[in-house]
Amino acid sequence: MSKTKVVIVGASHGGHQSILELLKRYDDIDIKLFEAGDFVSFMSCGTELYLENAVTDVNDVRNFRPSDFAQDKNVEILNNHQVTKINADQKTVTVVDSVNNTTQDYPYDKLILSSGVTPKSIPVPGNDLENVYLMRGFDWATKIKAKLEDPAVKNITIIGAGYIGIEAAEAAKKAGKNVTIIDMIDRPLGTYLDSEMTDILAKHLEDKGVKVVTGAHIQEYVGTGKVSAVKTSDAEYPSDLVIQAAGVKPNTDWLKGTVDLDDRGWIKNNEYLQTNLPDVYALGDATLAYSIPADNHVPIALATVARREARYVVKHLFEKTPALPFKGVVGSSALSVFDYHFAETGLNSFTAKRSNVEIKSSFYSGSLRPAYVLAGKENPQVCVQLFFNPSSHVLLGGAVLSTYDVTAQANVLALAVQHKLTVEDLADADFFFQPGFDRQWSILNVAAQHALGEKDF
């Protein structure tokens, strides 16, 4: 009896987790994973650590190596193989081997799409100049690293003040460069945090020597042959290197006319993560994830989302109609900005407005430990922001920020959002107390009590 053929497109988090789940759950199965690139499963979220010499080796910044599955006869990892077409009637995929320049059709019984996203290049004159880079993937990471080590590169301009842009700016500044970060919106990290926290971080960036330009309209990358400046409607910024970190777009052009896409190119899948094609599933960054707090499908490009979706898909892969739909995700992330660390989960004012969700917010700032512990490194100020439904008080999101690493507190908030706890539940939640770590009422208790109008203890 022949084995069931499962084809996976994309070797990042969703593809990797799909292999792990398939091997854990099924025996008579033949797995083929196709990766368009040469380097399998580079973790772009580890780029900053690599740029700052904080990893063992650039070749280790990955989810897995093809050799990890070399002993498993049920798995074949094919890099430099780009899937260009789904032939749904024949249940095959057309694949181009970019090394040998050959094309071949491969059959599938089940097809899992985890095709991911590609970084956006700003559509302005000069975006094809030398030294205008993107920041995603192995090749771009190694190119940026070489520029950070080049003494001739003195001025680096980052386009985009989201996570990737902030990481690039910090790495460049630590490498001794003059750094300018430019964004079209009015504050850095504005889609992740509300102004109470971004105001703190914007000042901190400036204090660390990073020039922050917001509300900018980029007109042109200036230069002859290679970039020399970034021109906005208000000023011109000398630039030996430009790193574009201005968002991503779904890698789905090859699916047009075959798999249903929305008007921005995101793959449409149903509550079971099935596409319009029989036996074809889609997960990860190229889809819109179901957000529990938003009760809506929104872009959440996170490894954690892709892995949870892959786990669900494989578990129900051979059920015509799964007993339960995918539960959804909260969407949580964290970042260091020089001396500050923050983590956020669920909705904020920006994402709530995007999903037409009414929210109420509360911002609290206080010491991590009791007042009798000396203020400073071991008893820092911690900021906590909570977002909740104004009628039911069900928690919809939150964020924590401090010079002390309190980011794990956001995992508590994420669990609270996932299980639809209220502000009152968080205010009364039973957390430990030990003055070397926390207050009699935990910082999250106090933040929730503050949201309810109670006096700080």
Secondary structure, 3 states (H helix, E strand, C coil): CCCEEEEEECCCHHHHHHHHHHHHHCCCEEEEEECCCCCCCECHHHHHHHHCCCCCCHHHCECCCHHHHCCCCCEEEECCEEEEEEECCCCEEEEEECCCCEEEEEECCEEEECCCEEECCCCCCCCCCECEEECCCHHHHHHHHHHHCCCCCCEEEEECCCHHHHHHHHHHHHCCCEEEEECCCCCCCCCCCCHHHHHHHHHHHHHCCEEEECCCCEEEEEECCEEEEEEECCCEEECCEEEECCCEEECCHHHCCCCCECCCCCECCCCCCECCCCCEEECCCCECEEECCCCEEECCCCHHHHHHHHHHHHHCCCCCCCCCCCCCECCEEEEEECCEEEEEEECCHHHHHHCCCCCEEEEEEEECCCCCCCCECCECEEEEEEEECCCCCEEEEEEEEECCCCCCHHHHHHHHHHCCCEHHHHHHCCCCCCCCCCCCCCHHHHHHHHHCCCCCC
